[in-house]
Amino acid sequence: MAEYKQKDQTFSLWKNEYKKEGDKKPDYTGSGMINGEKKDISMWINEDKNGKRYLSGKINEPYTKEKSPF
């Protein structure tokens, strides 16, 4: 099977199956390709003061163990 190649200006997200009620962890995580660079993407489902649901997210540089202080 050929390796999947992410197209530029696209992303894929998967539901965070390990999130528990009250966690600040993202509801969805995944990766994307932005201007030819791979990025990590996190997304949360939120609710405004009127009860309307909306999505918010973050785009970060890919996680590497070398960058981690641990």
PDB file of N, CA, C, O and CB in Angstrom:
ATOM      1  N   MET A   1       0.838  -1.172   0.000  1.00  0.00           N
ATOM      2  CA  MET A   1       0.000   0.000   0.000  1.00  0.00           C
ATOM      3  C   MET A   1       0.890   1.244   0.000  1.00  0.00           C
ATOM      4  O   MET A   1       1.866   1.311   0.748  1.00  0.00           O
ATOM      5  CB  MET A   1      -0.957  -0.007   1.215  1.00  0.00           C
ATOM      6  N   ALA A   2       0.560   2.213  -0.825  1.00  0.00           N
ATOM      7  CA  ALA A   2       1.356   3.438  -0.930  1.00  0.00           C
ATOM      8  C   ALA A   2       1.131   4.317   0.303  1.00  0.00           C
ATOM      9  O   ALA A   2       0.044   4.336   0.881  1.00  0.00           O
ATOM     10  CB  ALA A   2       0.996   4.217  -2.223  1.00  0.00           C
ATOM     11  N   GLU A   3       2.176   5.038   0.688  1.00  0.00           N
ATOM     12  CA  GLU A   3       2.090   5.951   1.827  1.00  0.00           C
ATOM     13  C   GLU A   3       1.191   7.139   1.466  1.00  0.00           C
ATOM     14  O   GLU A   3       1.256   7.664   0.355  1.00  0.00           O
ATOM     15  CB  GLU A   3       3.508   6.443   2.251  1.00  0.00           C
ATOM     16  N   TYR A   4       0.355   7.551   2.418  1.00  0.00           N
ATOM     17  CA  TYR A   4      -0.543   8.679   2.186  1.00  0.00           C
ATOM     18  C   TYR A   4       0.259   9.974   2.166  1.00  0.00           C
ATOM     19  O   TYR A   4       1.084  10.213   3.048  1.00  0.00           O
ATOM     20  CB  TYR A   4      -1.649   8.738   3.271  1.00  0.00           C
ATOM     21  N   LYS A   5       0.018  10.803   1.167  1.00  0.00           N
ATOM     22  CA  LYS A   5       0.699  12.091   1.067  1.00  0.00           C
ATOM     23  C   LYS A   5      -0.344  13.187   1.219  1.00  0.00           C
ATOM     24  O   LYS A   5      -1.258  13.307   0.403  1.00  0.00           O
ATOM     25  CB  LYS A   5       1.472  12.229  -0.290  1.00  0.00           C
ATOM     26  N   GLN A   6      -0.199  13.983   2.268  1.00  0.00           N
ATOM     27  CA  GLN A   6      -1.131  15.081   2.545  1.00  0.00           C
ATOM     28  C   GLN A   6      -0.987  16.161   1.483  1.00  0.00           C
ATOM     29  O   GLN A   6       0.126  16.581   1.167  1.00  0.00           O
ATOM     30  CB  GLN A   6      -0.884  15.675   3.956  1.00  0.00           C
ATOM     31  N   LYS A   7      -2.102  16.609   0.935  1.00  0.00           N
ATOM     32  CA  LYS A   7      -2.082  17.684  -0.051  1.00  0.00           C
ATOM     33  C   LYS A   7      -1.944  19.024   0.663  1.00  0.00           C
ATOM     34  O   LYS A   7      -2.399  19.180   1.797  1.00  0.00           O
ATOM     35  CB  LYS A   7      -3.362  17.658  -0.927  1.00  0.00           C
ATOM     36  N   ASP A   8      -1.315  19.990  -0.004  1.00  0.00           N
ATOM     37  CA  ASP A   8      -1.121  21.309   0.570  1.00  0.00           C
ATOM     38  C   ASP A   8      -2.472  21.977   0.835  1.00  0.00           C
ATOM     39  O   ASP A   8      -3.423  21.817   0.069  1.00  0.00           O
ATOM     40  CB  ASP A   8      -0.261  22.179  -0.360  1.00  0.00           C
ATOM     41  N   GLN A   9      -2.532  22.721   1.925  1.00  0.00           N
ATOM     42  CA  GLN A   9      -3.722  23.466   2.358  1.00  0.00           C
ATOM     43  C   GLN A   9      -4.870  22.546   2.789  1.00  0.00           C
ATOM     44  O   GLN A   9      -6.039  22.921   2.686  1.00  0.00           O
ATOM     45  CB  GLN A   9      -4.195  24.378   1.236  1.00  0.00           C
ATOM     46  N   THR A  10      -4.536  21.342   3.272  1.00  0.00           N
ATOM     47  CA  THR A  10      -5.543  20.418   3.785  1.00  0.00           C
ATOM     48  C   THR A  10      -5.119  19.905   5.154  1.00  0.00           C
ATOM     49  O   THR A  10      -3.954  20.015   5.537  1.00  0.00           O
ATOM     50  CB  THR A  10      -5.760  19.241   2.807  1.00  0.00           C
ATOM     51  N   PHE A  11      -6.075  19.346   5.885  1.00  0.00           N
ATOM     52  CA  PHE A  11      -5.758  18.730   7.172  1.00  0.00           C
ATOM     53  C   PHE A  11      -6.714  17.578   7.427  1.00  0.00           C
ATOM     54  O   PHE A  11      -7.768  17.478   6.799  1.00  0.00           O
ATOM     55  CB  PHE A  11      -5.834  19.766   8.320  1.00  0.00           C
ATOM     56  N   SER A  12      -6.334  16.707   8.359  1.00  0.00           N
ATOM     57  CA  SER A  12      -7.153  15.572   8.781  1.00  0.00           C
ATOM     58  C   SER A  12      -7.174  15.561  10.300  1.00  0.00           C
ATOM     59  O   SER A  12      -6.138  15.751  10.938  1.00  0.00           O
ATOM     60  CB  SER A  12      -6.604  14.214   8.207  1.00  0.00           C
ATOM     61  N   LEU A  13      -8.352  15.338  10.887  1.00  0.00           N
ATOM     62  CA  LEU A  13      -8.503  15.309  12.335  1.00  0.00           C
ATOM     63  C   LEU A  13      -9.183  14.014  12.763  1.00  0.00           C
ATOM     64  O   LEU A  13     -10.005  13.456  12.036  1.00  0.00           O
ATOM     65  CB  LEU A  13      -9.307  16.528  12.825  1.00  0.00           C
ATOM     66  N   TRP A  14      -8.825  13.550  13.952  1.00  0.00           N
ATOM     67  CA  TRP A  14      -9.426  12.361  14.534  1.00  0.00           C
ATOM     68  C   TRP A  14      -9.920  12.700  15.929  1.00  0.00           C
ATOM     69  O   TRP A  14      -9.304  13.490  16.645  1.00  0.00           O
ATOM     70  CB  TRP A  14      -8.420  11.182  14.571  1.00  0.00           C
ATOM     71  N   LYS A  15     -11.036  12.097  16.307  1.00  0.00           N
ATOM     72  CA  LYS A  15     -11.613  12.330  17.630  1.00  0.00           C
ATOM     73  C   LYS A  15     -10.671  11.816  18.704  1.00  0.00           C
ATOM     74  O   LYS A  15     -10.113  10.725  18.584  1.00  0.00           O
ATOM     75  CB  LYS A  15     -12.992  11.652  17.756  1.00  0.00           C
ATOM     76  N   ASN A  16     -10.496  12.612  19.760  1.00  0.00           N
ATOM     77  CA  ASN A  16      -9.652  12.232  20.883  1.00  0.00           C
ATOM     78  C   ASN A  16     -10.453  11.291  21.782  1.00  0.00           C
ATOM     79  O   ASN A  16     -11.275  11.739  22.582  1.00  0.00           O
ATOM     80  CB  ASN A  16      -9.156  13.491  21.676  1.00  0.00           C
ATOM     81  N   GLU A  17     -10.214  10.009  21.649  1.00  0.00           N
ATOM     82  CA  GLU A  17     -10.953   8.986  22.390  1.00  0.00           C
ATOM     83  C   GLU A  17     -10.596   8.966  23.876  1.00  0.00           C
ATOM     84  O   GLU A  17     -11.315   8.356  24.667  1.00  0.00           O
ATOM     85  CB  GLU A  17     -10.690   7.621  21.785  1.00  0.00           C
ATOM     86  N   TYR A  18      -9.487   9.626  24.276  1.00  0.00           N
ATOM     87  CA  TYR A  18      -9.019   9.590  25.660  1.00  0.00           C
ATOM     88  C   TYR A  18      -9.458  10.792  26.471  1.00  0.00           C
ATOM     89  O   TYR A  18      -9.139  10.882  27.656  1.00  0.00           O
ATOM     90  CB  TYR A  18      -7.529   9.496  25.688  1.00  0.00           C
ATOM     91  N   LYS A  19     -10.187  11.724  25.857  1.00  0.00           N
ATOM     92  CA  LYS A  19     -10.641  12.916  26.557  1.00  0.00           C
ATOM     93  C   LYS A  19     -11.753  12.549  27.535  1.00  0.00           C
ATOM     94  O   LYS A  19     -12.679  11.811  27.199  1.00  0.00           O
ATOM     95  CB  LYS A  19     -11.126  13.987  25.555  1.00  0.00           C
ATOM     96  N   LYS A  20     -11.642  13.083  28.755  1.00  0.00           N
ATOM     97  CA  LYS A  20     -12.663  12.872  29.775  1.00  0.00           C
ATOM     98  C   LYS A  20     -13.396  14.186  30.015  1.00  0.00           C
ATOM     99  O   LYS A  20     -12.880  15.256  29.692  1.00  0.00           O
ATOM    100  CB  LYS A  20     -12.036  12.335  31.096  1.00  0.00           C
ATOM    101  N   GLU A  21     -14.585  14.108  30.575  1.00  0.00           N
ATOM    102  CA  GLU A  21     -15.379  15.295  30.886  1.00  0.00           C
ATOM    103  C   GLU A  21     -14.553  16.255  31.749  1.00  0.00           C
ATOM    104  O   GLU A  21     -13.988  15.851  32.765  1.00  0.00           O
ATOM    105  CB  GLU A  21     -16.699  14.902  31.611  1.00  0.00           C
ATOM    106  N   GLY A  22     -14.489  17.505  31.346  1.00  0.00           N
ATOM    107  CA  GLY A  22     -13.749  18.523  32.100  1.00  0.00           C
ATOM    108  C   GLY A  22     -12.297  18.674  31.680  1.00  0.00           C
ATOM    109  O   GLY A  22     -11.646  19.644  32.068  1.00  0.00           O
ATOM    110  N   ASP A  23     -11.770  17.734  30.894  1.00  0.00           N
ATOM    111  CA  ASP A  23     -10.390  17.851  30.397  1.00  0.00           C
ATOM    112  C   ASP A  23     -10.249  19.065  29.496  1.00  0.00           C
ATOM    113  O   ASP A  23     -11.192  19.457  28.810  1.00  0.00           O
ATOM    114  CB  ASP A  23      -9.973  16.577  29.633  1.00  0.00           C
ATOM    115  N   LYS A  24      -9.078  19.647  29.505  1.00  0.00           N
ATOM    116  CA  LYS A  24      -8.793  20.741  28.577  1.00  0.00           C
ATOM    117  C   LYS A  24      -8.121  20.229  27.307  1.00  0.00           C
ATOM    118  O   LYS A  24      -7.718  21.004  26.440  1.00  0.00           O
ATOM    119  CB  LYS A  24      -7.908  21.791  29.248  1.00  0.00           C
ATOM    120  N   LYS A  25      -8.011  18.904  27.221  1.00  0.00           N
ATOM    121  CA  LYS A  25      -7.417  18.311  26.018  1.00  0.00           C
ATOM    122  C   LYS A  25      -8.298  18.629  24.814  1.00  0.00           C
ATOM    123  O   LYS A  25      -9.504  18.826  24.962  1.00  0.00           O
ATOM    124  CB  LYS A  25      -7.241  16.767  26.179  1.00  0.00           C
ATOM    125  N   PRO A  26      -7.700  18.678  23.621  1.00  0.00           N
ATOM    126  CA  PRO A  26      -8.524  18.938  22.429  1.00  0.00           C
ATOM    127  C   PRO A  26      -9.514  17.808  22.169  1.00  0.00           C
ATOM    128  O   PRO A  26      -9.264  16.648  22.498  1.00  0.00           O
ATOM    129  CB  PRO A  26      -7.632  19.133  21.199  1.00  0.00           C
ATOM    130  N   ASP A  27     -10.647  18.178  21.570  1.00  0.00           N
ATOM    131  CA  ASP A  27     -11.649  17.179  21.194  1.00  0.00           C
ATOM    132  C   ASP A  27     -11.193  16.394  19.971  1.00  0.00           C
ATOM    133  O   ASP A  27     -11.521  15.217  19.819  1.00  0.00           O
ATOM    134  CB  ASP A  27     -13.005  17.850  20.918  1.00  0.00           C
ATOM    135  N   TYR A  28     -10.437  17.051  19.102  1.00  0.00           N
ATOM    136  CA  TYR A  28      -9.915  16.424  17.882  1.00  0.00           C
ATOM    137  C   TYR A  28      -8.454  16.830  17.696  1.00  0.00           C
ATOM    138  O   TYR A  28      -8.073  17.961  17.998  1.00  0.00           O
ATOM    139  CB  TYR A  28     -10.766  16.830  16.633  1.00  0.00           C
ATOM    140  N   THR A  29      -7.642  15.901  17.196  1.00  0.00           N
ATOM    141  CA  THR A  29      -6.244  16.198  16.874  1.00  0.00           C
ATOM    142  C   THR A  29      -5.900  15.590  15.522  1.00  0.00           C
ATOM    143  O   THR A  29      -6.557  14.655  15.063  1.00  0.00           O
ATOM    144  CB  THR A  29      -5.288  15.658  17.978  1.00  0.00           C
ATOM    145  N   GLY A  30      -4.884  16.120  14.903  1.00  0.00           N
ATOM    146  CA  GLY A  30      -4.460  15.599  13.618  1.00  0.00           C
ATOM    147  C   GLY A  30      -3.304  16.398  13.060  1.00  0.00           C
ATOM    148  O   GLY A  30      -2.536  17.013  13.799  1.00  0.00           O
ATOM    149  N   SER A  31      -3.194  16.379  11.744  1.00  0.00           N
ATOM    150  CA  SER A  31      -2.094  17.075  11.089  1.00  0.00           C
ATOM    151  C   SER A  31      -2.578  17.688   9.785  1.00  0.00           C
ATOM    152  O   SER A  31      -3.624  17.324   9.249  1.00  0.00           O
ATOM    153  CB  SER A  31      -0.913  16.117  10.833  1.00  0.00           C
ATOM    154  N   GLY A  32      -1.795  18.617   9.300  1.00  0.00           N
ATOM    155  CA  GLY A  32      -2.124  19.271   8.053  1.00  0.00           C
ATOM    156  C   GLY A  32      -0.880  19.700   7.315  1.00  0.00           C
ATOM    157  O   GLY A  32       0.229  19.625   7.845  1.00  0.00           O
ATOM    158  N   MET A  33      -1.067  20.150   6.091  1.00  0.00           N
ATOM    159  CA  MET A  33       0.029  20.651   5.263  1.00  0.00           C
ATOM    160  C   MET A  33      -0.323  22.095   4.916  1.00  0.00           C
ATOM    161  O   MET A  33      -1.319  22.357   4.242  1.00  0.00           O
ATOM    162  CB  MET A  33       0.245  19.763   3.956  1.00  0.00           C
ATOM    163  N   ILE A  34       0.505  23.028   5.382  1.00  0.00           N
ATOM    164  CA  ILE A  34       0.270  24.446   5.150  1.00  0.00           C
ATOM    165  C   ILE A  34       1.503  25.036   4.485  1.00  0.00           C
ATOM    166  O   ILE A  34       2.592  25.043   5.059  1.00  0.00           O
ATOM    167  CB  ILE A  34      -0.060  25.191   6.477  1.00  0.00           C
ATOM    168  N   ASN A  35       1.317  25.527   3.273  1.00  0.00           N
ATOM    169  CA  ASN A  35       2.429  26.088   2.484  1.00  0.00           C
ATOM    170  C   ASN A  35       3.615  25.127   2.409  1.00  0.00           C
ATOM    171  O   ASN A  35       4.771  25.535   2.518  1.00  0.00           O
ATOM    172  CB  ASN A  35       2.885  27.423   3.088  1.00  0.00           C
ATOM    173  N   GLY A  36       3.307  23.856   2.222  1.00  0.00           N
ATOM    174  CA  GLY A  36       4.337  22.836   2.060  1.00  0.00           C
ATOM    175  C   GLY A  36       4.987  22.377   3.347  1.00  0.00           C
ATOM    176  O   GLY A  36       5.940  21.599   3.302  1.00  0.00           O
ATOM    177  N   GLU A  37       4.502  22.836   4.505  1.00  0.00           N
ATOM    178  CA  GLU A  37       5.073  22.437   5.793  1.00  0.00           C
ATOM    179  C   GLU A  37       4.047  21.679   6.613  1.00  0.00           C
ATOM    180  O   GLU A  37       2.895  22.099   6.717  1.00  0.00           O
ATOM    181  CB  GLU A  37       5.574  23.662   6.571  1.00  0.00           C
ATOM    182  N   LYS A  38       4.468  20.552   7.201  1.00  0.00           N
ATOM    183  CA  LYS A  38       3.584  19.751   8.034  1.00  0.00           C
ATOM    184  C   LYS A  38       3.354  20.472   9.365  1.00  0.00           C
ATOM    185  O   LYS A  38       4.287  21.021   9.950  1.00  0.00           O
ATOM    186  CB  LYS A  38       4.177  18.332   8.266  1.00  0.00           C
ATOM    187  N   LYS A  39       2.104  20.465   9.838  1.00  0.00           N
ATOM    188  CA  LYS A  39       1.737  21.107  11.102  1.00  0.00           C
ATOM    189  C   LYS A  39       0.862  20.167  11.916  1.00  0.00           C
ATOM    190  O   LYS A  39       0.144  19.337  11.359  1.00  0.00           O
ATOM    191  CB  LYS A  39       1.004  22.450  10.852  1.00  0.00           C
ATOM    192  N   ASP A  40       0.927  20.303  13.246  1.00  0.00           N
ATOM    193  CA  ASP A  40       0.008  19.601  14.138  1.00  0.00           C
ATOM    194  C   ASP A  40      -1.207  20.493  14.345  1.00  0.00           C
ATOM    195  O   ASP A  40      -1.068  21.708  14.487  1.00  0.00           O
ATOM    196  CB  ASP A  40       0.690  19.240  15.506  1.00  0.00           C
ATOM    197  N   ILE A  41      -2.401  19.898  14.362  1.00  0.00           N
ATOM    198  CA  ILE A  41      -3.627  20.668  14.498  1.00  0.00           C
ATOM    199  C   ILE A  41      -4.458  20.083  15.645  1.00  0.00           C
ATOM    200  O   ILE A  41      -4.625  18.869  15.760  1.00  0.00           O
ATOM    201  CB  ILE A  41      -4.435  20.670  13.164  1.00  0.00           C
ATOM    202  N   SER A  42      -4.975  20.987  16.490  1.00  0.00           N
ATOM    203  CA  SER A  42      -5.855  20.609  17.595  1.00  0.00           C
ATOM    204  C   SER A  42      -7.130  21.426  17.481  1.00  0.00           C
ATOM    205  O   SER A  42      -7.097  22.597  17.105  1.00  0.00           O
ATOM    206  CB  SER A  42      -5.164  20.834  18.985  1.00  0.00           C
ATOM    207  N   MET A  43      -8.275  20.790  17.813  1.00  0.00           N
ATOM    208  CA  MET A  43      -9.544  21.492  17.706  1.00  0.00           C
ATOM    209  C   MET A  43     -10.427  21.157  18.905  1.00  0.00           C
ATOM    210  O   MET A  43     -10.476  20.015  19.362  1.00  0.00           O
ATOM    211  CB  MET A  43     -10.257  21.130  16.389  1.00  0.00           C
ATOM    212  N   TRP A  44     -11.125  22.183  19.405  1.00  0.00           N
ATOM    213  CA  TRP A  44     -12.036  22.051  20.526  1.00  0.00           C
ATOM    214  C   TRP A  44     -13.448  22.418  20.100  1.00  0.00           C
ATOM    215  O   TRP A  44     -13.642  23.292  19.255  1.00  0.00           O
ATOM    216  CB  TRP A  44     -11.584  22.924  21.696  1.00  0.00           C
ATOM    217  N   ILE A  45     -14.435  21.748  20.689  1.00  0.00           N
ATOM    218  CA  ILE A  45     -15.840  22.121  20.523  1.00  0.00           C
ATOM    219  C   ILE A  45     -16.190  22.971  21.739  1.00  0.00           C
ATOM    220  O   ILE A  45     -16.058  22.516  22.875  1.00  0.00           O
ATOM    221  CB  ILE A  45     -16.795  20.843  20.392  1.00  0.00           C
ATOM    222  N   ASN A  46     -16.633  24.200  21.505  1.00  0.00           N
ATOM    223  CA  ASN A  46     -16.953  25.135  22.578  1.00  0.00           C
ATOM    224  C   ASN A  46     -18.401  25.588  22.474  1.00  0.00           C
ATOM    225  O   ASN A  46     -19.093  25.303  21.497  1.00  0.00           O
ATOM    226  CB  ASN A  46     -16.012  26.347  22.540  1.00  0.00           C
ATOM    227  N   GLU A  47     -18.840  26.298  23.500  1.00  0.00           N
ATOM    228  CA  GLU A  47     -20.189  26.845  23.514  1.00  0.00           C
ATOM    229  C   GLU A  47     -20.112  28.289  24.000  1.00  0.00           C
ATOM    230  O   GLU A  47     -19.470  28.581  25.009  1.00  0.00           O
ATOM    231  CB  GLU A  47     -21.140  25.993  24.420  1.00  0.00           C
ATOM    232  N   ASP A  48     -20.778  29.196  23.266  1.00  0.00           N
ATOM    233  CA  ASP A  48     -20.760  30.601  23.683  1.00  0.00           C
ATOM    234  C   ASP A  48     -21.816  30.850  24.765  1.00  0.00           C
ATOM    235  O   ASP A  48     -22.548  29.936  25.144  1.00  0.00           O
ATOM    236  CB  ASP A  48     -21.004  31.532  22.467  1.00  0.00           C
ATOM    237  N   LYS A  49     -21.891  32.090  25.259  1.00  0.00           N
ATOM    238  CA  LYS A  49     -22.797  32.407  26.366  1.00  0.00           C
ATOM    239  C   LYS A  49     -24.271  32.239  26.001  1.00  0.00           C
ATOM    240  O   LYS A  49     -25.122  32.154  26.887  1.00  0.00           O
ATOM    241  CB  LYS A  49     -22.555  33.821  26.832  1.00  0.00           C
ATOM    242  N   ASN A  50     -24.577  32.190  24.703  1.00  0.00           N
ATOM    243  CA  ASN A  50     -25.952  31.975  24.244  1.00  0.00           C
ATOM    244  C   ASN A  50     -26.263  30.513  23.956  1.00  0.00           C
ATOM    245  O   ASN A  50     -27.356  30.185  23.494  1.00  0.00           O
ATOM    246  CB  ASN A  50     -26.209  32.790  23.006  1.00  0.00           C
ATOM    247  N   GLY A  51     -25.300  29.632  24.229  1.00  0.00           N
ATOM    248  CA  GLY A  51     -25.512  28.202  24.026  1.00  0.00           C
ATOM    249  C   GLY A  51     -25.219  27.716  22.618  1.00  0.00           C
ATOM    250  O   GLY A  51     -25.457  26.549  22.306  1.00  0.00           O
ATOM    251  N   LYS A  52     -24.702  28.600  21.754  1.00  0.00           N
ATOM    252  CA  LYS A  52     -24.354  28.183  20.389  1.00  0.00           C
ATOM    253  C   LYS A  52     -22.990  27.510  20.397  1.00  0.00           C
ATOM    254  O   LYS A  52     -22.038  28.014  20.993  1.00  0.00           O
ATOM    255  CB  LYS A  52     -24.356  29.396  19.414  1.00  0.00           C
ATOM    256  N   ARG A  53     -22.910  26.375  19.734  1.00  0.00           N
ATOM    257  CA  ARG A  53     -21.651  25.631  19.656  1.00  0.00           C
ATOM    258  C   ARG A  53     -20.804  26.168  18.518  1.00  0.00           C
ATOM    259  O   ARG A  53     -21.324  26.565  17.476  1.00  0.00           O
ATOM    260  CB  ARG A  53     -21.911  24.122  19.465  1.00  0.00           C
ATOM    261  N   TYR A  54     -19.491  26.177  18.726  1.00  0.00           N
ATOM    262  CA  TYR A  54     -18.546  26.591  17.697  1.00  0.00           C
ATOM    263  C   TYR A  54     -17.242  25.824  17.878  1.00  0.00           C
ATOM    264  O   TYR A  54     -17.004  25.215  18.921  1.00  0.00           O
ATOM    265  CB  TYR A  54     -18.298  28.122  17.752  1.00  0.00           C
ATOM    266  N   LEU A  55     -16.409  25.861  16.855  1.00  0.00           N
ATOM    267  CA  LEU A  55     -15.106  25.192  16.889  1.00  0.00           C
ATOM    268  C   LEU A  55     -14.007  26.226  17.018  1.00  0.00           C
ATOM    269  O   LEU A  55     -14.094  27.313  16.448  1.00  0.00           O
ATOM    270  CB  LEU A  55     -14.890  24.330  15.624  1.00  0.00           C
ATOM    271  N   SER A  56     -12.969  25.882  17.771  1.00  0.00           N
ATOM    272  CA  SER A  56     -11.765  26.709  17.830  1.00  0.00           C
ATOM    273  C   SER A  56     -10.576  25.760  17.739  1.00  0.00           C
ATOM    274  O   SER A  56     -10.687  24.579  18.069  1.00  0.00           O
ATOM    275  CB  SER A  56     -11.712  27.588  19.152  1.00  0.00           C
ATOM    276  N   GLY A  57      -9.452  26.278  17.295  1.00  0.00           N
ATOM    277  CA  GLY A  57      -8.317  25.383  17.118  1.00  0.00           C
ATOM    278  C   GLY A  57      -6.974  26.073  17.194  1.00  0.00           C
ATOM    279  O   GLY A  57      -6.877  27.296  17.285  1.00  0.00           O
ATOM    280  N   LYS A  58      -5.936  25.245  17.153  1.00  0.00           N
ATOM    281  CA  LYS A  58      -4.552  25.699  17.171  1.00  0.00           C
ATOM    282  C   LYS A  58      -3.781  24.966  16.084  1.00  0.00           C
ATOM    283  O   LYS A  58      -4.041  23.800  15.787  1.00  0.00           O
ATOM    284  CB  LYS A  58      -3.904  25.467  18.565  1.00  0.00           C
ATOM    285  N   ILE A  59      -2.834  25.675  15.503  1.00  0.00           N
ATOM    286  CA  ILE A  59      -1.920  25.081  14.534  1.00  0.00           C
ATOM    287  C   ILE A  59      -0.524  25.273  15.095  1.00  0.00           C
ATOM    288  O   ILE A  59      -0.109  26.400  15.364  1.00  0.00           O
ATOM    289  CB  ILE A  59      -2.071  25.727  13.093  1.00  0.00           C
ATOM    290  N   ASN A  60       0.208  24.168  15.274  1.00  0.00           N
ATOM    291  CA  ASN A  60       1.549  24.204  15.869  1.00  0.00           C
ATOM    292  C   ASN A  60       2.565  23.499  14.984  1.00  0.00           C
ATOM    293  O   ASN A  60       2.218  22.733  14.085  1.00  0.00           O
ATOM    294  CB  ASN A  60       1.534  23.563  17.257  1.00  0.00           C
ATOM    295  N   GLU A  61       3.812  23.777  15.264  1.00  0.00           N
ATOM    296  CA  GLU A  61       4.893  23.018  14.640  1.00  0.00           C
ATOM    297  C   GLU A  61       4.765  21.568  15.092  1.00  0.00           C
ATOM    298  O   GLU A  61       4.323  21.320  16.213  1.00  0.00           O
ATOM    299  CB  GLU A  61       6.303  23.609  15.010  1.00  0.00           C
ATOM    300  N   PRO A  62       5.135  20.610  14.258  1.00  0.00           N
ATOM    301  CA  PRO A  62       5.029  19.194  14.653  1.00  0.00           C
ATOM    302  C   PRO A  62       5.822  18.909  15.923  1.00  0.00           C
ATOM    303  O   PRO A  62       6.923  19.426  16.113  1.00  0.00           O
ATOM    304  CB  PRO A  62       5.521  18.283  13.518  1.00  0.00           C
ATOM    305  N   TYR A  63       5.248  18.083  16.780  1.00  0.00           N
ATOM    306  CA  TYR A  63       5.918  17.681  18.018  1.00  0.00           C
ATOM    307  C   TYR A  63       7.123  16.814  17.694  1.00  0.00           C
ATOM    308  O   TYR A  63       7.038  15.874  16.903  1.00  0.00           O
ATOM    309  CB  TYR A  63       4.946  16.925  18.953  1.00  0.00           C
ATOM    310  N   THR A  64       8.236  17.143  18.314  1.00  0.00           N
ATOM    311  CA  THR A  64       9.420  16.281  18.241  1.00  0.00           C
ATOM    312  C   THR A  64       9.965  16.133  19.656  1.00  0.00           C
ATOM    313  O   THR A  64       9.952  17.087  20.434  1.00  0.00           O
ATOM    314  CB  THR A  64      10.515  16.871  17.262  1.00  0.00           C
ATOM    315  N   LYS A  65      10.432  14.967  19.982  1.00  0.00           N
ATOM    316  CA  LYS A  65      10.928  14.697  21.315  1.00  0.00           C
ATOM    317  C   LYS A  65      12.112  15.600  21.653  1.00  0.00           C
ATOM    318  O   LYS A  65      12.291  15.964  22.816  1.00  0.00           O
ATOM    319  CB  LYS A  65      11.325  13.233  21.442  1.00  0.00           C
ATOM    320  N   GLU A  66      12.919  15.968  20.661  1.00  0.00           N
ATOM    321  CA  GLU A  66      14.088  16.800  20.915  1.00  0.00           C
ATOM    322  C   GLU A  66      13.709  18.179  21.449  1.00  0.00           C
ATOM    323  O   GLU A  66      14.463  18.770  22.222  1.00  0.00           O
ATOM    324  CB  GLU A  66      14.903  16.947  19.647  1.00  0.00           C
ATOM    325  N   LYS A  67      12.535  18.704  21.040  1.00  0.00           N
ATOM    326  CA  LYS A  67      12.095  20.027  21.485  1.00  0.00           C
ATOM    327  C   LYS A  67      11.492  19.985  22.892  1.00  0.00           C
ATOM    328  O   LYS A  67      11.396  21.013  23.562  1.00  0.00           O
ATOM    329  CB  LYS A  67      11.075  20.596  20.501  1.00  0.00           C
ATOM    330  N   SER A  68      11.094  18.817  23.325  1.00  0.00           N
ATOM    331  CA  SER A  68      10.434  18.682  24.629  1.00  0.00           C
ATOM    332  C   SER A  68      11.453  18.842  25.753  1.00  0.00           C
ATOM    333  O   SER A  68      12.552  18.295  25.665  1.00  0.00           O
ATOM    334  CB  SER A  68       9.719  17.312  24.744  1.00  0.00           C
ATOM    335  N   PRO A  69      11.107  19.589  26.818  1.00  0.00           N
ATOM    336  CA  PRO A  69      12.028  19.734  27.947  1.00  0.00           C
ATOM    337  C   PRO A  69      12.082  18.478  28.814  1.00  0.00           C
ATOM    338  O   PRO A  69      12.891  18.411  29.739  1.00  0.00           O
ATOM    339  CB  PRO A  69      11.623  20.926  28.797  1.00  0.00           C
ATOM    340  N   PHE A  70      11.233  17.476  28.535  1.00  0.00           N
ATOM    341  CA  PHE A  70      11.204  16.256  29.348  1.00  0.00           C
ATOM    342  C   PHE A  70      11.938  15.135  28.703  1.00  0.00           C
ATOM    343  O   PHE A  70      12.006  14.039  29.260  1.00  0.00           O
ATOM    344  CB  PHE A  70       9.800  15.833  29.617  1.00  0.00           C
TER     345      PHE A  70
END
